[in-house]
Amino acid sequence: MIKRCFLFALIFPLSLFGAAFLTSNIPLPKTYIMDLDPYPCTEECLQSYLEHGKVFSFLAKADKISFKSHELQDARNIYISVFNLGSMIITNELKIAMLLPYKKIGKYATTTTQSVFAYLMTRNNAFELKSFSIDSESKEDIQKALDAIQKEHFSYVIAPMTIEGANNLIGLDPKLRIYFPTISKNDCNTTAENFYFGAIDYRAQSKTLLQEAASPLVIFYDTSSIGKKLSQIQENIYLSDESDIEAMLFTQEEAERKRVIKYPIASRVTNLERELKKNTKLEGASVILDTPLVKSGMIMSQLTLYDINTTNILSTQINYDPLILSITQYEDRKNMIIANSITQKNKVLTKTNALLENDIKYDWINYTTTIGIDYFFNLITNLPREYEIPVVENQMIYPVELVKPSVSKFVKYNPQSQEKLF
């Protein structure tokens, strides 16, 4: 397989210049490859990259390894020659560090880095982007990474972390500007001006959704911490005076009859017969789904199966995903309303991310990461922002719109059913 790769590598540049008639003394431009993958790679890993034709993934990692294999060493040398690779240019103009607890955030260690890289590539400005991976979100591991970041003179850091990790980092009080795309300021006890927060506001989404709710409100929630938290927020909003729901939807007598019915759904549960079959309490209810996409699809299909006539089905950003159009029948989702805060589109950035197989159109963490690097870019360069997302006391404030998953796409929701396409 490697020999065939070598042959292709030697023939490919000849095909590029086969139609040229004039020669030039201008040297070929150098090619630079950034490593966007925070995970380590062994010789076996590099061998796999070559066997699957992932040449640039191989080259991104090969620069950091001292090979025992002569074949891999030869492969690296040949590709360096073929693609005219140069050493990465380092600049002091725009330096961004990524702080990545890769064991905690999984795939987002890669996708958030790609989101930042895609943004910086489109702004046509010299930059340095470097990842600092940590094994855990302990104060000790975070401090070591912060020391390394400061030693290399980075001042701006993007840190997709959990609440625990963010609070540990804030407690260390680093003198850096740090943006948390996954965290809301409400979840951290800090007024420090060097910390910025980018998470989508589920409370604001829930308040907007519940304006469309009828009684009883039936909450199906995942038994994870986020599912439990969301269900409690929504129950409190619905039964309190925190919103204008009562004034808009209920008479005094009806307001007194408002009820909430909650069903925790464990991750392995696939059959809701006990909860749904002949359950007259659910007739005319508004159902809110605080469950992951596949689980939400299962619940909606079984609501139809057991002939539950709901007023509507409500969900937050959790289920704003085009996959919902393919894993559910239209009959199951026709009364569904979803709160969405990914409202500002940028075609160039969306397409650039797509080239990296990265999603900022529907994935809210990648989207909020893009919002954060856009904000930092503005602070560093004083150039205009690409996204007009307000920042209030260091928290990104996203608008909330209601959408419906129609037959083949998401459409804007209008209470009078006068829906308009995006």
Secondary structure, DSSP 8 states (H G I E B T S, - for coil): -HHHHHHHHHHHHHHHTTT------S----B-------S---HHHHHHHHHTT-HHHHHHHHTT---S-HHHHHHHHHHHHHTTB------SS-EEEEEE-HHHHTTHHHHHHHHHHHHHHHTT---EEEEEE-S--SHHHHHHHHHHHHHTT--EEE----HHHHHHHHHH--SSEEEETT--GGGS----TTEEE----HHHHHHHHGGG--SSEEEEEESSHHHHHHHHHHHHHHHSSSSSHHHHH--HHHHHT--EEEEEE-TT----HHHHTT-GGGTT-EEEEES-HHHHHHHHHHHHHTT---SEEEE-GGG--TTHHHHS-HHHHTTEEEEE------HHHHHHHHHTT---SS-HHHHHHHHHHHHHHHHHH----SS---EETTEE----EEEEE-SSSEEE--TTS---B-
